[in-house]
Amino acid sequence: MVMKGIAKMKNKVFLTLADGSVWSGRGELCTPTEGEVVFTTAGCGYPQTLSDPSYCGQIVVFAYPPVGIYGVDTERLEGRRAWLSAALVSCLDETENGRFKPLSSWMEENETPLIDGIDTRQLILKIRETGSIMGRLDHSPALPETIELPHDLVKRVSCRDIEVTGDGDVSVGVMDFGAKENIIRSMAARGCRVVRFPNTAKAEDILSSGVSGIILSNGPGDPSVLDSETEEIRKILGKRPVLGICLGNQLLARACGAKTHKMRYGHRGANQPVMDLSTGRGILTSQNHQYVVTEESMGGTGLEVAFRHLGDGTVEGLLHRGFDASSVQFHPEASPGPEDASYIFDDFVAHVSGSEEIQA
């Protein structure tokens, strides 16, 4: 059922966190909505955030007011729809939509609650204090019934069938765990034929498809529940060059024997500072993750830290000393955010092209 009147923002809606704290806003709600409450500090690109499959199952609080001012360009989204459970903003401003679809109309089409009038500043301070927490949106205060995110999030957001984009000379496979569209666009723009595989694809089918390099994509949820995906990655290592992105970084680590753990409230935004340890260069990156590789578990895995977060020192990228495999926790495709890390794609395409020539 499509929600009616979401643009009017007249009805009172309550967000109740698992600890019993209650926050009020305005919006339209067909049914109670639950999810993990997280926040993003990105000051741009709200349409890309709203359509990012990595937010599946989450209620996203936007730190930056206002939201909605330029509408939604449906040609530059990161997913087929709005994947998040709900969006919370302090101020919805739709005065300058121009030629694009109004945000409230697009959210209504996607049957996704858009709640404004929330005291996002205090709510974010709360999340920083408690950590990311389950919450429930309803017409009256009510504790969430869900205690954790479901384990089938990757299955929900992955493509169902093999998809091919571009007709370049270099063929790159993408294991789709919830891939952002700009990963596909970025590869195609660099002259690649991009073959997108569903999360259920088997290693033997990927390797026999003719791809010369493989990207492990971003995606939602806890990497520790993705045992079958991890096993297929393990079978691929050493047979093709591999680049992991976000969740793909965590799955590469787990495939090599390392562990991951959940952060207090994660990194979500378009201004996360990272150091490339190979050059000593600092870059600003776009990020969206709750889990991180546990550095203390990397002994004996063949992995070494390649990138490090300049704020909290966490692992932001890996390099394998034996296999032709590397990964980044951040998003070189940006969207939204700075393009400082786009050279990651340049280097990967150049490397895969060289590998293809050697194989030929």
Phi, psi and omega in degrees: 000131179279134181288143181256139170075020182298332181289338182286330176052049186257328186279144178280134180232141181246135170256119177248122178275164183298339179272003177095351179288146188234139180228142183243152177205194181234141179171187178242138185221117177285315180220158175304142183234131179239156178179174175279125184273119181227170179227153174238140180262004182300132179263011180207166169071038179299328177297324179291322177296314183296332183258005179287118181300339180294343179271005181305130179087003184243148171262115190258126177262125179268122181285334189264118175260152351272172177237141176109357193294330181247013176074204183229117174274102186289353177274351185234035179275167182258356178206175182289344185199184170280118186266339182289163180283325179192159176240135179242126181228155178277328183214118175266115182238109182243037186279340186231049184292334179061230185272359184262162180291135176302141182303315183298324179292318180294320178294323177296317178300327181271003178053043182238123182299136173237110187248126177242176183081005177285141173282081187294330180297311179291325179295319179293320175300322178296315181295322177296330180281314185268339192090167178304140192215148177290146180216165181225130173261129182204172180281349174215156182301131179202132181295145177294143178271337181277133182258345177202164178294144177294162184268000184254022185297317180298319178300323181294320190262344181289154174296157182268329182229166177294133179235140181240131178231135178083164182223033181288175182281336181261126182257122181238131176267146175237116172280111191271102174258012185129039188300134171289144183297332183287343170294314179296313180299319182296320178291316179297322180294339179264018174083024182259149165267116188257121179251115185261122182253140176295161183297343180272359183297144179269148182304317183297325179287322178294314183293328181276358183280348179096004179289145183261347177207158185227130175257131173265115192279174169291175177170174185269161166087191187272120181295338184290346180266000185259061184295317183292319178297318179298320180295321179292323176297318179303323181287338182275330185303133181089351182253336175213154171299139184233137173232120177262143178232124176058250175304325178298327175296316181292320180291323175300315179301315182291325178295334180267358176106359177276172181244166175232161176215161182274133178278167182298307177220007171074185176242115177220114181162183184243022185219035184274122184276131183226146174251131171278108187290343179283336183239343186076011182273134174268138180227150172267136187228158171268134182219154176200087180205149178251338182251156183214155177289133179278108187299325182294344182266002188276351180301132179078004181267346186084000181267148171226154181286127180253333179223147180222141178289130183279353178269303184246000175078007182289163181290127180240006178176156186226156172223133178266133184283341181251309179277159175276076185213137176213169182199161176226144178278336181271184186246101178295339177282352181056233174054073007266166172125182183290156182255024180304326187266010183296340179296341176301317178291319179302313182295320182293316180296317179298319180293316179295321178298318177295320179295323181294322179294320179296317180297323180293000000 
